[in-house]
Amino acid sequence: MKIKNTFKGNKSSLPSKICAQCGLSMTWRKSWAKNWDEIKYCSDKCRTLSKAKV
């Protein structure tokens, strides 16, 4: 999914996902632009907790 450079401060128009660990909604961030499709967790804490479960 590509994000157009038309962002003008309206965060409701940005895509969002649900964190696979905690279930919270996470909104697209510029730092996630290159790998947005692969993002599953909202934070490092959720990522490490999910690996500890297995």
PDB file of N, CA, C and O in Angstrom:
ATOM      1  N   MET A   1       0.848  -1.175   0.000  1.00  0.00           N
ATOM      2  CA  MET A   1       0.000   0.000   0.000  1.00  0.00           C
ATOM      3  C   MET A   1       0.890   1.233   0.000  1.00  0.00           C
ATOM      4  O   MET A   1       1.769   1.358   0.852  1.00  0.00           O
ATOM      5  N   LYS A   2       0.683   2.118  -0.913  1.00  0.00           N
ATOM      6  CA  LYS A   2       1.458   3.346  -1.000  1.00  0.00           C
ATOM      7  C   LYS A   2       0.664   4.490  -0.389  1.00  0.00           C
ATOM      8  O   LYS A   2      -0.550   4.585  -0.565  1.00  0.00           O
ATOM      9  N   ILE A   3       1.362   5.350   0.327  1.00  0.00           N
ATOM     10  CA  ILE A   3       0.759   6.537   0.915  1.00  0.00           C
ATOM     11  C   ILE A   3       1.162   7.726   0.062  1.00  0.00           C
ATOM     12  O   ILE A   3       2.350   7.961  -0.160  1.00  0.00           O
ATOM     13  N   LYS A   4       0.201   8.459  -0.407  1.00  0.00           N
ATOM     14  CA  LYS A   4       0.499   9.624  -1.225  1.00  0.00           C
ATOM     15  C   LYS A   4       1.004  10.753  -0.339  1.00  0.00           C
ATOM     16  O   LYS A   4       0.702  10.793   0.854  1.00  0.00           O
ATOM     17  N   ASN A   5       1.750  11.645  -0.900  1.00  0.00           N
ATOM     18  CA  ASN A   5       2.291  12.780  -0.157  1.00  0.00           C
ATOM     19  C   ASN A   5       1.266  13.898  -0.020  1.00  0.00           C
ATOM     20  O   ASN A   5       1.610  15.073  -0.146  1.00  0.00           O
ATOM     21  N   THR A   6       0.024  13.546   0.232  1.00  0.00           N
ATOM     22  CA  THR A   6      -1.024  14.542   0.392  1.00  0.00           C
ATOM     23  C   THR A   6      -1.427  14.700   1.847  1.00  0.00           C
ATOM     24  O   THR A   6      -2.453  15.313   2.140  1.00  0.00           O
ATOM     25  N   PHE A   7      -0.637  14.158   2.761  1.00  0.00           N
ATOM     26  CA  PHE A   7      -0.946  14.267   4.182  1.00  0.00           C
ATOM     27  C   PHE A   7      -0.843  15.719   4.616  1.00  0.00           C
ATOM     28  O   PHE A   7       0.194  16.358   4.440  1.00  0.00           O
ATOM     29  N   LYS A   8      -1.915  16.229   5.178  1.00  0.00           N
ATOM     30  CA  LYS A   8      -1.940  17.616   5.622  1.00  0.00           C
ATOM     31  C   LYS A   8      -2.400  17.719   7.066  1.00  0.00           C
ATOM     32  O   LYS A   8      -3.097  18.666   7.431  1.00  0.00           O
ATOM     33  N   GLY A   9      -2.012  16.751   7.892  1.00  0.00           N
ATOM     34  CA  GLY A   9      -2.340  16.802   9.300  1.00  0.00           C
ATOM     35  C   GLY A   9      -3.614  16.078   9.685  1.00  0.00           C
ATOM     36  O   GLY A   9      -3.985  16.086  10.859  1.00  0.00           O
ATOM     37  N   ASN A  10      -4.299  15.450   8.737  1.00  0.00           N
ATOM     38  CA  ASN A  10      -5.525  14.734   9.031  1.00  0.00           C
ATOM     39  C   ASN A  10      -5.202  13.260   9.235  1.00  0.00           C
ATOM     40  O   ASN A  10      -5.172  12.488   8.277  1.00  0.00           O
ATOM     41  N   LYS A  11      -4.957  12.867  10.497  1.00  0.00           N
ATOM     42  CA  LYS A  11      -4.534  11.505  10.783  1.00  0.00           C
ATOM     43  C   LYS A  11      -5.626  10.474  10.535  1.00  0.00           C
ATOM     44  O   LYS A  11      -5.328   9.288  10.396  1.00  0.00           O
ATOM     45  N   SER A  12      -6.867  10.894  10.478  1.00  0.00           N
ATOM     46  CA  SER A  12      -7.950   9.931  10.248  1.00  0.00           C
ATOM     47  C   SER A  12      -7.901   9.346   8.840  1.00  0.00           C
ATOM     48  O   SER A  12      -8.511   8.308   8.582  1.00  0.00           O
ATOM     49  N   SER A  13      -7.184   9.999   7.928  1.00  0.00           N
ATOM     50  CA  SER A  13      -7.089   9.471   6.567  1.00  0.00           C
ATOM     51  C   SER A  13      -5.940   8.484   6.402  1.00  0.00           C
ATOM     52  O   SER A  13      -5.805   7.874   5.342  1.00  0.00           O
ATOM     53  N   LEU A  14      -5.099   8.313   7.443  1.00  0.00           N
ATOM     54  CA  LEU A  14      -3.993   7.372   7.367  1.00  0.00           C
ATOM     55  C   LEU A  14      -4.486   5.951   7.637  1.00  0.00           C
ATOM     56  O   LEU A  14      -5.429   5.764   8.406  1.00  0.00           O
ATOM     57  N   PRO A  15      -3.859   4.944   7.013  1.00  0.00           N
ATOM     58  CA  PRO A  15      -4.266   3.562   7.268  1.00  0.00           C
ATOM     59  C   PRO A  15      -3.899   3.128   8.680  1.00  0.00           C
ATOM     60  O   PRO A  15      -2.999   3.697   9.298  1.00  0.00           O
ATOM     61  N   SER A  16      -4.591   2.132   9.181  1.00  0.00           N
ATOM     62  CA  SER A  16      -4.291   1.620  10.514  1.00  0.00           C
ATOM     63  C   SER A  16      -4.406   0.101  10.514  1.00  0.00           C
ATOM     64  O   SER A  16      -4.998  -0.495   9.614  1.00  0.00           O
ATOM     65  N   LYS A  17      -3.825  -0.514  11.551  1.00  0.00           N
ATOM     66  CA  LYS A  17      -3.862  -1.964  11.739  1.00  0.00           C
ATOM     67  C   LYS A  17      -4.078  -2.245  13.212  1.00  0.00           C
ATOM     68  O   LYS A  17      -3.963  -1.356  14.055  1.00  0.00           O
ATOM     69  N   ILE A  18      -4.390  -3.487  13.506  1.00  0.00           N
ATOM     70  CA  ILE A  18      -4.534  -3.943  14.884  1.00  0.00           C
ATOM     71  C   ILE A  18      -3.280  -4.737  15.255  1.00  0.00           C
ATOM     72  O   ILE A  18      -2.845  -5.605  14.498  1.00  0.00           O
ATOM     73  N   CYS A  19      -2.703  -4.440  16.418  1.00  0.00           N
ATOM     74  CA  CYS A  19      -1.516  -5.147  16.895  1.00  0.00           C
ATOM     75  C   CYS A  19      -1.866  -6.609  17.167  1.00  0.00           C
ATOM     76  O   CYS A  19      -2.883  -6.901  17.796  1.00  0.00           O
ATOM     77  N   ALA A  20      -1.021  -7.524  16.690  1.00  0.00           N
ATOM     78  CA  ALA A  20      -1.272  -8.956  16.842  1.00  0.00           C
ATOM     79  C   ALA A  20      -1.138  -9.421  18.287  1.00  0.00           C
ATOM     80  O   ALA A  20      -1.676 -10.469  18.642  1.00  0.00           O
ATOM     81  N   GLN A  21      -0.440  -8.675  19.122  1.00  0.00           N
ATOM     82  CA  GLN A  21      -0.231  -9.074  20.504  1.00  0.00           C
ATOM     83  C   GLN A  21      -1.261  -8.459  21.452  1.00  0.00           C
ATOM     84  O   GLN A  21      -1.954  -9.180  22.170  1.00  0.00           O
ATOM     85  N   CYS A  22      -1.361  -7.134  21.455  1.00  0.00           N
ATOM     86  CA  CYS A  22      -2.196  -6.459  22.456  1.00  0.00           C
ATOM     87  C   CYS A  22      -3.573  -6.050  21.939  1.00  0.00           C
ATOM     88  O   CYS A  22      -4.460  -5.747  22.737  1.00  0.00           O
ATOM     89  N   GLY A  23      -3.767  -6.035  20.632  1.00  0.00           N
ATOM     90  CA  GLY A  23      -5.067  -5.703  20.069  1.00  0.00           C
ATOM     91  C   GLY A  23      -5.346  -4.221  19.927  1.00  0.00           C
ATOM     92  O   GLY A  23      -6.455  -3.843  19.550  1.00  0.00           O
ATOM     93  N   LEU A  24      -4.371  -3.368  20.218  1.00  0.00           N
ATOM     94  CA  LEU A  24      -4.563  -1.928  20.061  1.00  0.00           C
ATOM     95  C   LEU A  24      -4.416  -1.529  18.596  1.00  0.00           C
ATOM     96  O   LEU A  24      -3.713  -2.183  17.826  1.00  0.00           O
ATOM     97  N   SER A  25      -5.081  -0.462  18.236  1.00  0.00           N
ATOM     98  CA  SER A  25      -4.991   0.051  16.882  1.00  0.00           C
ATOM     99  C   SER A  25      -3.702   0.852  16.740  1.00  0.00           C
ATOM    100  O   SER A  25      -3.363   1.652  17.613  1.00  0.00           O
ATOM    101  N   MET A  26      -2.985   0.637  15.638  1.00  0.00           N
ATOM    102  CA  MET A  26      -1.779   1.420  15.370  1.00  0.00           C
ATOM    103  C   MET A  26      -1.928   2.095  14.026  1.00  0.00           C
ATOM    104  O   MET A  26      -2.336   1.471  13.045  1.00  0.00           O
ATOM    105  N   THR A  27      -1.597   3.362  13.986  1.00  0.00           N
ATOM    106  CA  THR A  27      -1.728   4.170  12.783  1.00  0.00           C
ATOM    107  C   THR A  27      -0.403   4.196  12.037  1.00  0.00           C
ATOM    108  O   THR A  27       0.666   4.157  12.645  1.00  0.00           O
ATOM    109  N   TRP A  28      -0.484   4.263  10.725  1.00  0.00           N
ATOM    110  CA  TRP A  28       0.690   4.314   9.854  1.00  0.00           C
ATOM    111  C   TRP A  28       1.652   5.397  10.319  1.00  0.00           C
ATOM    112  O   TRP A  28       1.242   6.494  10.698  1.00  0.00           O
ATOM    113  N   ARG A  29       2.946   5.066  10.284  1.00  0.00           N
ATOM    114  CA  ARG A  29       4.004   6.020  10.617  1.00  0.00           C
ATOM    115  C   ARG A  29       4.958   6.107   9.437  1.00  0.00           C
ATOM    116  O   ARG A  29       5.136   5.146   8.689  1.00  0.00           O
ATOM    117  N   LYS A  30       5.560   7.264   9.287  1.00  0.00           N
ATOM    118  CA  LYS A  30       6.487   7.454   8.171  1.00  0.00           C
ATOM    119  C   LYS A  30       7.639   6.452   8.238  1.00  0.00           C
ATOM    120  O   LYS A  30       8.112   5.984   7.202  1.00  0.00           O
ATOM    121  N   SER A  31       8.092   6.122   9.448  1.00  0.00           N
ATOM    122  CA  SER A  31       9.194   5.177   9.590  1.00  0.00           C
ATOM    123  C   SER A  31       8.805   3.761   9.158  1.00  0.00           C
ATOM    124  O   SER A  31       9.682   2.937   8.897  1.00  0.00           O
ATOM    125  N   TRP A  32       7.514   3.470   9.078  1.00  0.00           N
ATOM    126  CA  TRP A  32       7.024   2.164   8.642  1.00  0.00           C
ATOM    127  C   TRP A  32       6.684   2.150   7.152  1.00  0.00           C
ATOM    128  O   TRP A  32       6.174   1.145   6.656  1.00  0.00           O
ATOM    129  N   ALA A  33       6.946   3.212   6.444  1.00  0.00           N
ATOM    130  CA  ALA A  33       6.517   3.337   5.050  1.00  0.00           C
ATOM    131  C   ALA A  33       7.059   2.230   4.159  1.00  0.00           C
ATOM    132  O   ALA A  33       6.336   1.735   3.294  1.00  0.00           O
ATOM    133  N   LYS A  34       8.316   1.826   4.347  1.00  0.00           N
ATOM    134  CA  LYS A  34       8.922   0.828   3.466  1.00  0.00           C
ATOM    135  C   LYS A  34       8.414  -0.582   3.715  1.00  0.00           C
ATOM    136  O   LYS A  34       8.430  -1.412   2.807  1.00  0.00           O
ATOM    137  N   ASN A  35       7.961  -0.868   4.941  1.00  0.00           N
ATOM    138  CA  ASN A  35       7.553  -2.238   5.251  1.00  0.00           C
ATOM    139  C   ASN A  35       6.207  -2.297   5.982  1.00  0.00           C
ATOM    140  O   ASN A  35       6.031  -3.129   6.872  1.00  0.00           O
ATOM    141  N   TRP A  36       5.284  -1.455   5.632  1.00  0.00           N
ATOM    142  CA  TRP A  36       3.977  -1.391   6.287  1.00  0.00           C
ATOM    143  C   TRP A  36       3.241  -2.724   6.215  1.00  0.00           C
ATOM    144  O   TRP A  36       2.558  -3.095   7.169  1.00  0.00           O
ATOM    145  N   ASP A  37       3.363  -3.446   5.116  1.00  0.00           N
ATOM    146  CA  ASP A  37       2.664  -4.725   4.965  1.00  0.00           C
ATOM    147  C   ASP A  37       3.187  -5.788   5.933  1.00  0.00           C
ATOM    148  O   ASP A  37       2.468  -6.732   6.263  1.00  0.00           O
ATOM    149  N   GLU A  38       4.426  -5.642   6.387  1.00  0.00           N
ATOM    150  CA  GLU A  38       5.038  -6.633   7.271  1.00  0.00           C
ATOM    151  C   GLU A  38       4.892  -6.295   8.758  1.00  0.00           C
ATOM    152  O   GLU A  38       5.212  -7.127   9.606  1.00  0.00           O
ATOM    153  N   ILE A  39       4.425  -5.111   9.083  1.00  0.00           N
ATOM    154  CA  ILE A  39       4.291  -4.685  10.476  1.00  0.00           C
ATOM    155  C   ILE A  39       3.161  -5.478  11.132  1.00  0.00           C
ATOM    156  O   ILE A  39       2.047  -5.529  10.610  1.00  0.00           O
ATOM    157  N   LYS A  40       3.456  -6.106  12.293  1.00  0.00           N
ATOM    158  CA  LYS A  40       2.456  -6.880  13.021  1.00  0.00           C
ATOM    159  C   LYS A  40       2.245  -6.361  14.436  1.00  0.00           C
ATOM    160  O   LYS A  40       1.160  -6.511  15.000  1.00  0.00           O
ATOM    161  N   TYR A  41       3.276  -5.751  15.012  1.00  0.00           N
ATOM    162  CA  TYR A  41       3.237  -5.357  16.422  1.00  0.00           C
ATOM    163  C   TYR A  41       3.436  -3.851  16.562  1.00  0.00           C
ATOM    164  O   TYR A  41       4.144  -3.228  15.772  1.00  0.00           O
ATOM    165  N   CYS A  42       2.803  -3.283  17.574  1.00  0.00           N
ATOM    166  CA  CYS A  42       2.859  -1.839  17.775  1.00  0.00           C
ATOM    167  C   CYS A  42       4.145  -1.377  18.452  1.00  0.00           C
ATOM    168  O   CYS A  42       4.501  -0.201  18.362  1.00  0.00           O
ATOM    169  N   SER A  43       4.845  -2.283  19.125  1.00  0.00           N
ATOM    170  CA  SER A  43       6.047  -1.883  19.868  1.00  0.00           C
ATOM    171  C   SER A  43       7.005  -3.057  20.014  1.00  0.00           C
ATOM    172  O   SER A  43       6.660  -4.198  19.709  1.00  0.00           O
ATOM    173  N   ASP A  44       8.215  -2.758  20.486  1.00  0.00           N
ATOM    174  CA  ASP A  44       9.192  -3.809  20.762  1.00  0.00           C
ATOM    175  C   ASP A  44       8.696  -4.713  21.884  1.00  0.00           C
ATOM    176  O   ASP A  44       8.940  -5.920  21.864  1.00  0.00           O
ATOM    177  N   LYS A  45       8.012  -4.148  22.846  1.00  0.00           N
ATOM    178  CA  LYS A  45       7.487  -4.931  23.962  1.00  0.00           C
ATOM    179  C   LYS A  45       6.515  -6.005  23.462  1.00  0.00           C
ATOM    180  O   LYS A  45       6.610  -7.165  23.863  1.00  0.00           O
ATOM    181  N   CYS A  46       5.596  -5.622  22.599  1.00  0.00           N
ATOM    182  CA  CYS A  46       4.640  -6.593  22.054  1.00  0.00           C
ATOM    183  C   CYS A  46       5.346  -7.659  21.219  1.00  0.00           C
ATOM    184  O   CYS A  46       4.964  -8.828  21.259  1.00  0.00           O
ATOM    185  N   ARG A  47       6.364  -7.268  20.470  1.00  0.00           N
ATOM    186  CA  ARG A  47       7.104  -8.225  19.655  1.00  0.00           C
ATOM    187  C   ARG A  47       7.809  -9.252  20.539  1.00  0.00           C
ATOM    188  O   ARG A  47       7.764 -10.446  20.243  1.00  0.00           O
ATOM    189  N   THR A  48       8.456  -8.814  21.611  1.00  0.00           N
ATOM    190  CA  THR A  48       9.158  -9.753  22.490  1.00  0.00           C
ATOM    191  C   THR A  48       8.183 -10.619  23.286  1.00  0.00           C
ATOM    192  O   THR A  48       8.465 -11.792  23.532  1.00  0.00           O
ATOM    193  N   LEU A  49       7.045 -10.061  23.693  1.00  0.00           N
ATOM    194  CA  LEU A  49       6.045 -10.849  24.403  1.00  0.00           C
ATOM    195  C   LEU A  49       5.476 -11.954  23.520  1.00  0.00           C
ATOM    196  O   LEU A  49       5.199 -13.052  24.001  1.00  0.00           O
ATOM    197  N   SER A  50       5.305 -11.674  22.255  1.00  0.00           N
ATOM    198  CA  SER A  50       4.759 -12.679  21.348  1.00  0.00           C
ATOM    199  C   SER A  50       5.739 -13.822  21.160  1.00  0.00           C
ATOM    200  O   SER A  50       5.322 -14.971  21.015  1.00  0.00           O
ATOM    201  N   LYS A  51       7.028 -13.535  21.157  1.00  0.00           N
ATOM    202  CA  LYS A  51       8.035 -14.593  21.017  1.00  0.00           C
ATOM    203  C   LYS A  51       8.173 -15.391  22.305  1.00  0.00           C
ATOM    204  O   LYS A  51       8.512 -16.574  22.262  1.00  0.00           O
ATOM    205  N   ALA A  52       7.918 -14.772  23.439  1.00  0.00           N
ATOM    206  CA  ALA A  52       8.000 -15.460  24.727  1.00  0.00           C
ATOM    207  C   ALA A  52       6.848 -16.453  24.890  1.00  0.00           C
ATOM    208  O   ALA A  52       6.983 -17.458  25.588  1.00  0.00           O
ATOM    209  N   LYS A  53       5.721 -16.167  24.247  1.00  0.00           N
ATOM    210  CA  LYS A  53       4.538 -17.043  24.299  1.00  0.00           C
ATOM    211  C   LYS A  53       4.799 -18.392  23.673  1.00  0.00           C
ATOM    212  O   LYS A  53       4.341 -19.420  24.173  1.00  0.00           O
ATOM    213  N   VAL A  54       5.538 -18.388  22.574  1.00  0.00           N
ATOM    214  CA  VAL A  54       5.755 -19.598  21.765  1.00  0.00           C
ATOM    215  C   VAL A  54       6.646 -20.545  22.414  1.00  0.00           C
ATOM    216  O   VAL A  54       6.926 -21.609  21.861  1.00  0.00           O
TER     217      VAL A  54
END
